[in-house]
Amino acid sequence: MPTEAPSHNPWLQLYLPIAVQEPTSAAKQALLHSILAVSAFNQAGLRRSKGQPFRAQATEHSKKAARLLCSGDFTAEQSRGNEVDSTNKKALLAAALTMTTIEVFSGAQDGRWHEYLRTAKDIIERTGGSQWWLSEPARATLLQIFRCLRIVSETSGWTDRKERTQGPKRSSDDPNSKPEEPVAPSPYEYTLDVSFGISMKTLWCLNKIVDLAAIKAAAAPGDCWWKDHSSDLCKLEKELFDLMEDPYAFANDESVVIPRSTDDQTLYGGQNTPGKSPQDRFQPFTFGVPQVVSEEIRENHLWAFHYSVALFYRRAICGGGNNTTSPVATDSTAHCPSGQHLVSKVLDHLENIDALTVGTPVANTLWPGFIAAVEAVNTELRHRVLVWFARAQRHGIGNIAAAKSLVLEVWRRLDRQTYYNHDRNESPTELGSVDWRDVMREKGMYIMLT
């Protein structure tokens, strides 16, 4: 997890306590086995050549979790008119979400994570929908994690391939469509900033980009799709790029830190902890790192994710250029940074995190690093990417190797293309013409990028 503090870690504060809670149940056992599978795959990655025993254990635990999750007990209880209790509902969703992340650690590329995202969506719909899950902080945390995983997963284009025959996705009048944005009961109960390193505003932007990219992809060649969405594009660009002008946009101040720390346990269903004074921010509270350092780590995560979302906007909406494929222009586009500058900014913040977390279990989320890596055209930036990949592998994240392989394939294709076209620029400023999503679909490399 990107967070340094155990009190902010949903695995420790929410998933694991539910999994070992008595009395046990099929849902809790599914969650426990899924956690053990992720842990064992992680241990296998850390031990590399000596990790086979852990990999065997991980495979067995994942099979048990899958059988329990799909055993039909939940459906049978509902068909008999019996209400599944709140804890088992949370266990079911947490288990599905954990199964979704197994491929992050195993390095597999068979796309099973997408099936478990569908399972998680089905669980939410059959247990009262978003309204029920937003009615209590611990439930809301699980719902936020689901929405984050769902939105990030759709950036790869997997959903496009699987559902293209079903027409445009997420119509506003479709009751089964994914909710518009990651709503929390209150701003103080939004947890993805510390658990995934992404702000509420940034995730809203990414969700909107995914929606607009789907509309663009469904448009006929030559269709001016943007005309009906010019206001959305203007608002999106403003949210993305105007924020970059404010260096304190993600900085923590006392008005944010103290209320959040008061409610840390409440967010995961525990008891309130005593409020902390501003002086507490400078005291070691986890792994010997003061809270002020943890806040710096968090802020760098938030910036890295935001800059990478801006990069994805350039790829998905602008086709790699610095403008949308339309004459829509806003005050924000006038001072938009170049694509390679955005790559550099992502790497700056990821490298800051590495510099602050040497010897600690803090791990970056992969998506920002991958987006920066795959869009790097400048040779110096590519070298920085390879160094970042090497450092990221020390955390035992199995899909780093697959992500690196895809990045190198994109680089090779882009360099061959620019060489044959005799337009190689030694100091490129924008993104390349090769769309990594097309390469991913062609190679069948559907990597879980979180």
C-alpha positions in Angstrom: 0.0 0.0 0.0 1.2 3.6 -0.6 0.4 4.4 3.1 3.0 4.3 5.8 0.5 4.2 8.7 -1.1 0.9 9.7 -4.1 2.9 10.9 -4.8 3.9 7.3 -4.3 0.5 5.8 -7.7 -1.2 5.0 -6.0 -4.6 4.8 -5.0 -4.4 8.4 -7.9 -2.4 9.8 -10.8 -3.8 7.8 -10.1 -6.9 5.7 -8.1 -9.0 8.2 -10.3 -8.4 11.3 -13.4 -9.4 9.4 -11.6 -12.5 8.0 -10.7 -13.9 11.5 -13.9 -12.8 13.3 -15.9 -15.5 15.0 -18.2 -17.2 14.3 -16.7 -18.1 11.0 -18.6 -18.4 7.7 -18.0 -19.2 4.1 -17.7 -15.5 3.3 -15.1 -14.9 6.0 -13.2 -18.0 4.9 -13.2 -16.8 1.3 -11.8 -13.5 2.5 -9.1 -15.2 4.7 -8.0 -17.5 1.9 -7.9 -14.6 -0.6 -5.7 -12.6 1.8 -3.4 -15.6 2.3 -3.1 -16.1 -1.5 -2.1 -12.4 -2.0 0.4 -12.6 0.9 1.9 -15.9 -0.4 2.3 -14.6 -3.9 3.9 -11.5 -2.5 6.3 -13.6 -0.5 7.1 -15.7 -3.6 8.0 -12.5 -5.4 10.2 -11.3 -2.6 12.1 -14.6 -2.6 12.3 -14.9 -6.4 14.2 -18.2 -7.2 13.4 -19.6 -3.7 9.7 -18.6 -3.9 8.2 -21.7 -5.4 6.9 -23.1 -2.1 5.1 -19.9 -1.4 3.7 -19.8 -5.0 2.3 -23.3 -4.5 0.6 -22.2 -1.3 -0.7 -19.1 -3.0 -2.2 -21.1 -5.8 -4.0 -23.4 -3.3 -5.4 -20.6 -1.2 -6.6 -18.8 -4.3 -8.4 -21.9 -5.5 -10.1 -22.3 -2.1 -11.1 -18.7 -2.0 -12.6 -18.9 -5.5 -14.6 -22.0 -4.6 -16.0 -20.4 -1.5 -16.8 -17.1 -3.2 -18.7 -18.9 -6.0 -20.2 -21.7 -3.8 -23.7 -20.3 -4.1 -24.2 -20.0 -0.3 -24.9 -16.3 -0.6 -27.5 -16.9 -3.4 -29.1 -19.8 -1.5 -29.5 -17.6 1.6 -31.2 -14.9 -0.4 -33.5 -17.4 -2.3 -34.7 -18.6 1.1 -35.6 -15.1 2.0 -32.8 -14.9 4.7 -31.0 -11.6 5.1 -27.2 -12.0 5.0 -25.8 -10.1 7.9 -23.7 -7.0 7.5 -20.4 -8.5 8.4 -20.8 -11.3 5.8 -21.8 -8.8 3.2 -18.6 -6.9 3.8 -16.6 -10.1 3.9 -18.0 -11.1 0.5 -17.1 -7.8 -1.1 -13.7 -7.7 0.5 -13.0 -11.2 -0.7 -13.9 -10.3 -4.3 -11.8 -7.2 -4.2 -8.8 -9.2 -2.8 -9.2 -11.8 -5.5 -9.2 -8.9 -8.0 -5.7 -7.9 -6.8 -4.2 -11.4 -6.8 -2.8 -11.0 -10.4 -1.0 -7.8 -9.2 1.2 -10.1 -7.1 1.2 -13.3 -9.1 2.1 -11.7 -12.4 -0.6 -13.7 -14.3 -2.1 -12.1 -17.4 -5.2 -14.2 -17.9 -7.7 -11.4 -17.0 -9.3 -13.2 -14.1 -9.3 -10.0 -12.1 -12.0 -8.7 -14.4 -14.3 -11.6 -13.5 -13.9 -10.8 -9.8 -14.6 -7.1 -10.4 -17.9 -8.3 -12.0 -18.5 -10.4 -8.9 -17.8 -7.4 -6.7 -20.3 -5.3 -8.7 -22.9 -8.1 -8.4 -22.4 -8.3 -4.7 -22.9 -4.5 -4.3 -26.1 -4.6 -6.4 -27.6 -7.6 -4.5 -26.9 -6.3 -1.1 -28.7 -3.0 -1.3 -26.7 -1.0 -3.9 -24.6 2.1 -3.3 -27.1 3.5 -0.8 -26.6 0.7 1.6 -22.8 0.7 1.2 -22.6 4.4 1.8 -24.6 4.2 5.0 -21.7 3.2 7.2 -18.0 4.3 7.0 -16.5 0.8 6.8 -18.9 -0.2 4.0 -18.1 3.1 2.2 -14.4 2.3 2.3 -15.0 -1.0 0.5 -17.3 0.7 -2.0 -14.6 3.4 -2.7 -11.9 0.7 -3.2 -14.2 -1.1 -5.7 -14.9 2.1 -7.7 -11.2 2.9 -7.8 -10.3 -0.6 -9.0 -13.1 -0.5 -11.6 -12.2 2.9 -13.0 -8.4 2.2 -13.2 -9.1 -1.2 -14.8 -11.1 0.4 -17.6 -8.2 2.5 -18.7 -6.7 -0.6 -20.3 -9.6 -1.0 -22.7 -10.5 -4.5 -21.4 -14.1 -3.5 -21.0 -14.1 -2.1 -24.5 -13.1 -5.5 -25.9 -15.5 -7.6 -23.8 -18.5 -5.4 -24.1 -18.2 -3.6 -27.5 -21.1 -5.6 -28.9 -23.3 -4.4 -26.1 -23.2 -0.7 -27.3 -21.9 2.3 -25.5 -21.2 1.6 -21.8 -22.4 3.2 -18.7 -25.4 5.0 -20.1 -26.8 7.4 -17.6 -30.2 5.7 -17.6 -28.8 2.2 -17.1 -29.5 1.1 -13.5 -26.6 -1.3 -13.7 -24.1 1.3 -14.8 -21.1 2.2 -12.7 -21.7 5.2 -10.5 -20.4 8.5 -11.8 -17.9 9.2 -9.1 -16.4 7.8 -5.9 -18.8 9.3 -3.3 -18.0 9.1 0.4 -20.4 9.9 3.2 -18.4 13.0 4.0 -15.0 14.4 2.9 -13.4 13.1 6.1 -14.5 9.5 5.2 -12.8 9.5 1.8 -9.9 7.0 2.2 -8.4 6.5 -1.2 -6.0 9.4 -0.8 -4.0 7.4 1.8 -4.8 3.9 0.8 -4.3 4.3 -3.0 -2.7 7.7 -3.3 -5.4 9.2 -5.4 -7.5 12.3 -4.5 -11.3 12.5 -4.9 -10.9 15.2 -7.6 -8.3 13.2 -9.5 -10.4 10.0 -9.5 -13.4 12.1 -10.7 -11.2 13.3 -13.6 -10.1 9.8 -14.5 -13.7 8.5 -14.4 -14.8 11.3 -16.7 -11.8 10.6 -19.1 -12.9 6.9 -19.3 -16.5 8.0 -20.1 -15.4 10.4 -22.8 -12.9 8.0 -24.3 -15.7 5.4 -24.7 -17.8 8.0 -26.5 -14.9 8.9 -28.7 -14.2 5.3 -29.5 -17.8 4.6 -30.4 -18.0 7.7 -32.7 -17.9 7.1 -36.5 -14.7 8.2 -38.3 -14.9 11.9 -39.0 -17.7 12.4 -36.5 -17.3 15.6 -34.4 -18.1 13.7 -31.2 -16.7 16.5 -29.1 -19.4 19.0 -30.1 -21.9 17.5 -27.8 -19.4 17.3 -25.0 -17.5 20.6 -25.2 -18.6 21.7 -21.7 -17.5 18.4 -20.2 -14.1 18.7 -22.0 -13.7 22.3 -20.8 -14.5 21.4 -17.2 -12.2 18.4 -17.3 -9.3 20.3 -18.7 -9.8 23.0 -16.0 -9.9 20.4 -13.2 -6.8 18.7 -14.6 -4.5 21.5 -15.5 -5.5 24.5 -13.4 -4.7 22.5 -10.2 -1.1 22.1 -11.4 -0.6 25.9 -10.9 -1.2 25.5 -7.2 1.8 23.8 -5.4 -0.2 23.4 -2.2 -3.2 21.8 -3.9 -2.6 18.4 -2.1 -0.7 19.7 0.9 -2.0 18.7 4.3 -2.7 21.4 6.8 -3.9 21.2 10.3 -7.5 21.6 9.3 -7.3 18.4 7.3 -4.8 16.4 9.4 -6.5 16.6 12.8 -10.1 15.7 11.8 -8.7 12.8 9.7 -6.5 11.4 12.4 -9.4 11.6 14.9 -11.5 9.4 12.6 -8.9 7.0 11.3 -10.3 4.0 13.2 -13.9 5.0 12.5 -13.3 4.8 8.8 -12.7 1.0 9.1 -15.5 0.3 11.7 -13.4 0.6 14.8 -13.5 3.0 17.7 -12.6 6.7 17.7 -9.0 7.4 18.7 -8.1 10.5 20.7 -7.5 13.7 18.7 -3.9 14.5 17.9 -2.2 17.8 18.5 -0.2 19.5 15.7 3.0 18.5 17.6 2.1 14.9 17.1 2.8 15.2 13.4 6.5 15.4 14.2 6.6 12.3 16.4 7.5 8.8 15.1 4.3 6.8 15.0 5.0 4.0 12.5 8.2 2.4 11.4 10.0 5.2 13.0 8.7 7.8 10.5 7.1 11.0 11.8 3.7 11.8 10.5 5.0 14.9 8.7 7.1 12.6 6.6 4.1 10.3 6.0 2.2 13.4 4.8 5.0 14.1 2.4 4.8 10.6 1.0 1.0 10.9 0.7 1.2 14.3 -1.1 3.7 12.9 -3.6 1.4 10.0 -4.3 -1.5 12.4 -5.0 0.6 14.5 -7.3 2.0 11.4 -9.2 -1.5 10.1 -9.8 -2.8 13.5 -10.9 0.0 14.0 -13.4 -0.5 10.5 -14.7 -4.2 11.1 -15.1 -3.3 14.2 -17.2 -1.1 12.0 -19.3 -3.9 9.5 -19.8 -6.1 12.4 -20.9 -3.6 13.3 -23.5 -3.5 9.7 -24.8 -7.2 8.8 -24.6 -8.8 12.1 -25.6 -6.1 14.0 -27.4 -4.5 11.1 -29.3 -1.1 11.9 -27.8 -1.1 15.5 -28.7 -1.5 18.6 -26.5 -5.0 19.4 -27.6 -8.2 17.6 -27.9 -9.1 16.3 -31.3 -11.5 19.3 -31.5 -11.2 23.0 -31.8 -12.4 23.3 -28.2 -10.0 25.6 -26.4 -10.0 26.8 -22.8 -7.9 29.0 -20.7 -6.4 25.8 -19.3 -5.2 24.6 -22.7 -3.2 27.8 -23.2 -0.7 26.8 -20.4 -0.9 23.0 -20.7 2.5 21.4 -20.0 4.0 19.2 -22.7 3.5 15.4 -22.6 7.2 14.7 -21.8 7.1 17.3 -19.0 4.1 15.4 -17.5 6.1 12.2 -17.7 9.0 13.9 -15.9 6.7 15.2 -13.2 5.2 11.8 -12.5 8.7 10.4 -12.2 9.8 13.2 -9.9 7.1 12.4 -7.4 7.6 8.7 -7.6 11.3 9.1 -7.0 10.6 11.4 -4.1 8.6 8.6 -2.5 11.4 6.1 -3.1 13.9 8.5 -1.5 11.7 8.8 1.6 10.8 5.1 2.0 14.1 3.2 1.7 13.9 0.1 3.9 10.2 0.4 4.6 7.3 -1.7 3.3 5.7 1.3 1.5 5.0 0.5 -2.2 3.8 2.7 -5.0 0.6 1.9 -6.8 1.7 0.7 -10.3 -0.7 2.7 -12.5 1.0 6.1 -12.3 4.4 4.6 -12.9 3.2 2.5 -15.8 1.4 5.5 -17.5 4.6 7.6 -17.2 6.8 4.7 -18.4 4.8 3.8 -21.5 4.6 7.4 -22.6 8.3 8.2 -22.2 9.9 9.1 -25.5 12.9 11.0 -24.3 15.9 8.7 -23.7 16.8 10.2 -20.4 13.3 9.7 -19.1 13.3 6.1 -20.3 16.5 5.5 -18.3 14.7 6.9 -15.2 11.8 4.6 -15.9 14.0 1.5 -15.9 15.6 2.5 -12.6 12.1 3.0 -11.1 11.0 -0.4 -12.4 14.1 -2.0 -10.8 13.3 -0.4 -7.4 9.6 -1.3 -7.7 10.4 -5.0 -8.1 12.0 -5.1 -4.6 8.5 -5.1 -3.2 7.6 -8.5 -4.7 5.0 -7.1 -7.1 4.5 -9.8 -9.7 3.1 -7.8 -12.6 6.0 -5.4 -12.7 7.8 -7.7 -15.1 4.7 -7.8 -17.4 4.3 -4.1 -17.3 7.9 -3.5 -18.1 7.6 -5.9 -21.0 4.7 -4.0 -22.4 6.5 -0.7 -22.0 9.5 -1.9 -23.9 7.3 -3.2 -26.7 5.7 0.2 -27.1 9.1 1.9 -27.1 10.4 -0.5 -29.8 7.3 0.1 -32.0 7.5 3.8 -31.6 11.2 4.0 -32.4 10.8 1.8 -35.5 8.0 3.9 -36.7 9.8 7.2 -36.2 13.0 5.8 -37.8 11.2 4.6 -40.9 9.4 8.0 -41.1 12.7 9.9 -40.7 11.1 12.1 -38.1 13.1 11.1 -35.1 13.4 14.1 -32.7 16.3 13.9 -30.3 14.4 16.1 -27.9 10.7 15.1 -28.2 8.3 17.1 -26.1 4.9 15.4 -26.7 3.8 11.8 -26.6 4.5 9.2 -29.2 2.0 8.0 -31.9 1.8 4.4 -30.6 -1.2 3.9 -28.3 -0.3 1.5 -25.5 -3.9 0.3 -25.2 -3.8 -1.0 -28.8 -0.6 -2.8 -28.1 -2.0 -4.3 -24.9 -5.1 -5.6 -26.8 -3.0 -7.0 -29.7 -0.6 -8.8 -27.3 -3.4 -10.0 -25.0 -1.6 -8.5 -22.0 -4.4 -7.4 -19.7 -2.4 -6.4 -16.7 -4.1 -5.3 -13.5 -2.5 -1.9 -13.1 -2.9 -1.1 -9.4 
